[in-house]
Amino acid sequence: MLLPDNVHPNNTLMYNGALIIKALRRIGEASVLDLFVETKSEIDLGMPIFVLSLDWLYLAECVTLNDQGKIVLCS
């Protein structure tokens, strides 16, 4: 998939999804808010883009919710 040339990479779901995965690898399982805070510590990220990126990761089966309601990486 090619990215449009009029969108800065920091505003794409793929880029922000990669940062979310990186944060999950560091901390393991996390609540949505904890994961947001951990990801935001690396880049200035708004909640709407974070949620869209998290939705994209869920649809791509990269993350899921465990029985405690925490977000975890799929294996």
N, C-alpha and C positions, 0 to 999 in steps of 0.2 A: 504494500500500500504506500503510495506517495503522499507526502504531506503537502498541503497547499502552501504556496510561496508567500501568501499574505498573512500567515499566522505565525507568530513567534513560537518556537518550540516549547517555551515555558508555559504556554497556554494550552497545550495539547493534552488529551487524556492519556496518551501513551507515555509521555514524559513524566507526568505527575503520577501515573500508575506505577512507573518504575521506581519513583521515590517512595511510594507507599510500600512496595514490595521490599525495598531496601530497609525501611524502618521496621517492617514486620520481621525481617531476618535478624535485626539487631535485638528486638525486644520479645520476640515470640508472639504469643497470643495477646490481644489487646482489645479493650472496648473501643468504640468508635471515637469517643472524645480523647482517650489516651493516644490512640493512633494519630488523630489529627494534630495533637500537641507535639508528638514526636516528629511527625512529618514537617510541621510548620517550623520546627527548630532548624531545619536544613534550608528551607526556601520559604519566601513570603507567599503563602497560599491561602486563598479564601475558602470558606466552607462550601460554597456552591461547586467550585471546581473539584474540591476534595471528594465531595459526595458523588459527583458524576464520574470521577476517576475510579472510585471505589465500586460504583455500580458496574462500570465497564469491566473491572477485574472480576467481579462476581459473575457477570454474564460470560466472560471468557474462561470461567472455572479456574481462576488463579487463586481466589480466596473463597472462604466459606465461613459460616458461623458454626461454632461448636455447641455442645449442649448447654454451656453456661452463657451463651449469647456473646461470646468473644469472637473476634475475627482472627482466623488462622490461615496460613498458606496451605493450599492444596498440595498434596504430594504427587 
